Amino acid sequence: MSANEQPRQPRVFAPDDPALVTEPSVQDQIPDIDPAPPAAQSVRPTLSELGRRGLRWGVLLLAALAGAASLGLAAWFARFVSAALARDDWLGTATFVLLLVAAFAAAMIMLRELIGFFRLRRLDRLRRDVAAALAERDQVRERKAAMRLAAFYAGRPEQSWGVRRFRDHARDVHDPGELLALADREIIGPIDVEARGIVIRSAKRVATVTAMSPMVLIAVAYVLVENLRQLRTLATLYGARPGFLGVVKLARMVFTHILATGGIAMTDDLLGQFLGQDILRRLSRRLGEGAFNGALTARIGLTALEVIRPLPFLAAKRPRVRDTLAEALKPLLPKIKAASNT
């Protein structure tokens, strides 16, 4: 810089400004004396690349072996059945009868699955009609939805008294939303009490079995089976009666709702508020897993109750997760208190 030039004024700039040009370092300015030709430069694969390549070949190997084994088993079974049916003695007759029984059982399973899907769709359609009537505040549409709800539960003996009370008082209701609130209180409210008991019993079993199970695999399998059974029992209680595929669809809906609302994180926070963070840190691994699995089962059950329920909570009392959790963790409370005192 010459003497005539003015000194540069200080300025503020961002380090990631693309207009800035960095000067090359001294190391970059020194040319390579003997650069290796591009052909001589070898690129070594990383461990992740080797793992991905090996995994693809391994999957292909397992798929080919599994396909070959399945074809061999199917061919052996076909030869056995054809040979047995070709005989004229008791073996051929017994094979034919067993095949007829298997075909009849498969047809009944398919029919049960179709009926379960139809009932789930019917309950979902009723729920959508109720939501539309409440959103539009249409009394005619609300009365149709309420009467469909009463007809849906009229054939159940345990709900006959509530349906009769609803029909006796329905003619005196004229305000928008009050008719469905009456149906919620008289018809769906008693079902909620029984549903809460189902959720508490399932959470108790999951918490106890997880805390006492000697193997993690057994505990995981039991938690999965118990939650699927809980979903099916709740759906049957509200009138859906789904099959296995219907329960899987319902489980997907429940877990989607849980993930959308952050239910797993809320379960962890609620467990910490219920037991206390200090007690949670002192718990053993088994007791902690039992408490968390029981709380998660209660969360899944109450979420399933909201998903399956044909009405939103209008007049009936919404079950509280904290109260349900207190009832579900009763078998573990003595052990938890003993662990907190040590």
N, C-alpha and C positions, 0 to 999 in steps of 0.2 A: 504494500500500500504506500503510495507516494505522499509527500507532505501536503499537496494541494487537495487531496481527497478528504471529504468529511468522514468522520468516524461513523460506523454503522450504528443506527439506533437499536436499542433492545426491542425485541418483539416477542409475542406469545404465540406459540404454535403447538399443534397436537403431534405426538410422536408417530401416530399412524397416518399422517397426512401424505397422500400419494404424490403431492407436488415436491416433497422433499427428495433430494437425491443424495444418497450416501456415497462418500468417497471410498474407493476400494482400499483395502488394507495392504500393507506391505507384502504380506504373504501371498495375496492375490496378484500383485504386480510382478512377482518373480515367476518367470516362465518355467515350465517343467523341463528338465534337462533331457530326460529320456522317457517321454510318455509312452505308456503301453498302448499298443494298437487296440481298436475296439474289439477285434475278434479274440484277442488274448484275455480280455477282461471277462471273468466268469462271475455270475451272480449266484450266491449260495442261497438255497431256499431256507426260510425260517422254519422254526418248529411248528408254528401254527399252520403254515402251508403244507408241511409234511403231514400234520394231523388231519387237515381237511382232505388231502388226497387219499390217505389211508382210510378215512371214514367212508368216503364214497365207494371205494372198492369193497370195504367190509360190508356196507349196506347191500351192495349188489350181490355179494357172496351169500349173505344170509337170506336175501329175497329169493335167489335162485334155489338154494337148498330147501327153503320153506315151500316154494312152489312145487318142486319135485316131490317132496314128501307128501304134500296134499294130493297131487295127482296120483301118486302110488297108492295112498290110502283110499282114494275114491275108486281107483281101478280094482283094488282088492275087494272093496265092499260091493261093487257092482258085480264082480265075478261070483262072490259068495251068494248074493241075493238071487242072481240068475240061476246058479246051480241049485240053490235050495228050492226055488220055485219050479224048476224042471222036474223035481222028484214028485212021486205020487204017494209018498208015505206021510207020516205025521210031521216030519221036518218041513216039508213044503207047505203043508196046511198051517203050521204054527208061524212060519215066516210070512205067509200071506196075511194072516190075522194081525200079526204085529205091525206090518206095514200099513194096514188099514187103520189101526189104532194110532200110529204115529201121524198119518195124514190127517185124521180127525183132530188130534191134539194140535197140530200145526194150524189147521183151519180155525180152531177155537181161539188160539193165541192171536192170530191175525184179526179175528173178529173182535176180540177184547181190546186190542190196541186201537182199532178203528172206532169202537164205541167210546173208549177213553178220550181220544182226540175230539170226537164230536161233543162230549160233555164239557171238555175244557173250552172248546170254541163257543159253546152255548153260554157258559158262565162268563167268558170274556165279552161276548156280544151284549149280555145283560149289563155288564160293568160299563161298557162304552155308552149304552143308552142312558144309564143313570148319570154318567158324567155329562153327557150332552144336555140332558134335561136340567141338571143343576146349573150348567153354564148359561143356558138360554132363559132359565126361569120360566119355562113353558109348563103351565099347570096341566094341560092335556097330555103332553108327553110324559110329564112326571107321574101322572096317575096311571098311564099305561105301563110305565116301567115298574111302578110299585105293585100293580096287580099281577104283572108277570113274575115279579119276585115272590109274591105270596103264592101264586100257583106253582112256582118251582119248588117251594118247601111244603106245600100243602099235603103231599103224600107221605111225609115222614111223621110217624106217631109222636116222636118227642117234640116236634115243632107244631103240632096241631093246635095246642092251646094258644101259643103265641100268634099263629096265623088267624085264629078265630078272634082274638082280642084286637088284632090289627083291623080286620074287616068290620068289626063292630064300631070302631072309632074312626074309620077312614071317611065316612060320610060327613063327619063334623069338622073335617080339616079343610080349610079354604086358602090358606096362605101359601105362597110358593116356598118349596123346600121343606115344609113341615110334614108333608105326607111321607116323604122318604126318611125324614128323621124319626117319625113314628115307626116305620118299618125297621129302621136300624135299631131302635130301642126294644121293640117287641119280638122281632124275628131273628135278627142277626146277633143281638147282644148276648142271649143265652149260649149261642154257639161259640162266641168269643171266650166265654169262661171255660168251656171245655177245651178249646184250642190252647189256651194258656196253660192248662194242666198238662196237655200233651207236650208242649215245649219244655216245661219244667222237668218232666220225667225224662225226656230225651237228654237234656243237658246234664241232669244228675247222673244218668248212666254213662255218658261220655266222659264226664269229669272223673268218676270213680274208676272206670276201666282204664283210662289213660294213666291215672296216678298209680294203679296197682299192676299194670301190665309189665311183664319182664322183658318183652321185646317191642321195639319201636314199630316193626312191621305189623304186628298184631294190633297195636293201638291205632295205627293209621287205617288199617282195613276196617276196624270196628267203627271208627269215626265216620268213614265214608258210608258204610252200610247203615249206620244209625241215622245219619242225616237224610239219606234217601228214603228210609222208612218213615222218618218224621214228615218229609214232604208229601209222601203218598197218603199218610194218615190225615194230615191237615187238608189235603185236597179232597179226600173222601168225605171228611167231616162237613165241608162246605158244599158238597154235591157234585164234585167232578169225577171221582173214581178213575183216575188214569191208570194205564198200563205202564210197562217199563219205559217205553219210548216217551210216553206222556210225562212220566216222572223226570226223565232226562231233559225234556224240553222245559219243564217247570224249573228244574235246577238251574238251567242256563238263564232263564228269566230272573231268578232270584239272585244269582251271583252277578249278573249284569247290573241289577238294581243296587246290590251291595257295593260293587266297585264304583258305580256312578256317584253314590252318596258317601263314599269313604267309610264304609261300615267297619272294615277290618281295623283301621286306625282308631276309629271311635270305640271299638271294642277294647283295644289295648288301653286307651285312655280311661275308659270307664272302669276297667279292671283295676287300674292304678288308683283311681279315685275311691273305689269301693274297699280295696284292701289296704291301700297306702303304699307309696313307693318304697318305704323302708322295709315293709313286710315282704314285698315282692323281691327285693334284693336278697333277703334272708331265706327265701323258700328254696327247697331242693329242686333239682331239675324235674323230677317226676311230678311233684306237687305243682310246680309252675306250669308244666305242660297240661296237667289235668285242669287247672283253673282256667288257663287260656282256651283250651278246647271246649270246655263247658260253656264259657262265655261266648265263644264263637258259635257254638251250636244254638244257644239261646238267641243270638243275633240273627242267625239264619232262619230260625223258626218264626220269629216275630216279623222278619222281612217277608217270609213266605205268607204269613197271615195277611199282610197288607196287599200282596200281589194277588192272592187267591180270592180275597174277600170281595163279594159283588158290590158292596157299598163302601164309600169312604166313611171315616169316623165322623158321623153327624151328631148323634145323641148318645151312642154307646161310648163307654170309657175306653180310651186307647191304653193297651197294656204298656206299662213302663219297663224299660229294659233293666233299670237298676233294681226294681222290685223282683223281676223275674230272675235276675242274676243272684240276688240274695237267697231266693228259694232254691235255686239250682246248686249253689255251692255249699248248702248246709252240710252234706256228708263230709266235706273237706275242711270245714271251719275248725273243728277241734285240732286236726293235724296242722293247719295253718297257724293257729294260735300257739301250739307247742313249738313250731319252727320259729315263730317270731320271738319267743321268750328265750331261745337258746342264743 
